[in-house]
């Protein structure tokens, strides 16, 4: 289980595999200078509800991974997450779709 930390204060626990895919989408948006909203449901252990942060090129973001292995990348999942990030509602975690055509997932991160 990894952790997304925003501006040194707001934190959310996210599975390492999901966090890797979120990082790819967030990094691509910020590289292009595109601000966006990122929302998630809060766990009942922290009071439940929903949190939304405004992510912009000046944001301080930390991705903390607890696993030691780099997960394989599912391009279909990256595309699905990017679709939400480009919508009015902003980025939110969607379930991982199967790879189209049964192709194996790539283990390399795009440069």
Secondary structure, 3 states (H helix, E strand, C coil): CEEEEECCCEEEEECHHHHHHHHHHHHHHHHCCCCEEEEEECCHHHCCCEEEEEECCCCCEEEECCCCCCCCECHHHHHHHHHHHCCCCCECCCCCCCCHHHCCCECCCCC
